Amino acid sequence: MANRNKIEIELIKLAGGVRLLRLTEPTSGLALERRLDPKVPVSAQKEALAKVFRAALDEAQLAFA
């Protein structure tokens, strides 16, 4: 069962300077990542991606319940 309180967040910088934001829920293995827009604050992008990720976790729990 997925645990919304255990979401891991990683900020990854690739060789070309591109940055990715990855959210992972370790129990279910569900992960979501997005390339960051350098013109938008990371905190705003993080919150938006977290909202989508939480909705995906809820959907997955309903589908497998």
N, C-alpha and C positions, 0 to 999 in steps of 0.2 A: 504494500500500500504506500503510495506516495505521501511525503510529508512536506507540506508547503513551508514549514519553518526551517528546513534543512537545505534550502536552495543555495548552491555554490555559485559564485560569480567570479569570472576570470576576465581580465583585460589582457588581450594578447596583441603584441606588436610583431608584425611580419617584416621580412627583410626589406621590402620596398617602402616601408613606412606606414603601410596600411594597418589600422587597428581594428580588432574584432572584440566584440563583447559576447561572452558565452555564459549561459545560465544552464546549470545541470542540477537535477534532482537525483542523488546517488541511489536511492532505494529502487526507483522505477527505471533508472537509466535514461529517462527522458532528457534531452538537451536541445537547446535552441541557441543559435548564434546569428549575429548580424554584424555587417561591416559598419563601422562608425563613420558618421559624417563629420569631418573636421570643423565645419562651420557651426555645429550645434553642440551645446554643452553636454559632456558625457553624462552628467547626472540626469538630465532630461531624457536622454536616449535610454539610459539604464532603467528609469521608472517606466517608460513606455514598453520596453521589452519585458520587464518583470510583469506588467499587467497582462500582456499576451501570454506569457509563460504560465502564470497562475490559471488563466482561463483554459489553457491546454491541459494542465494537470487535472483540473476539475472535470473536463471533458473525458479524459482518459480514465479517471476513476469511475465515472458513470458508465462508460462503455464496458469496463471489465468487472463491474459490481454484480 
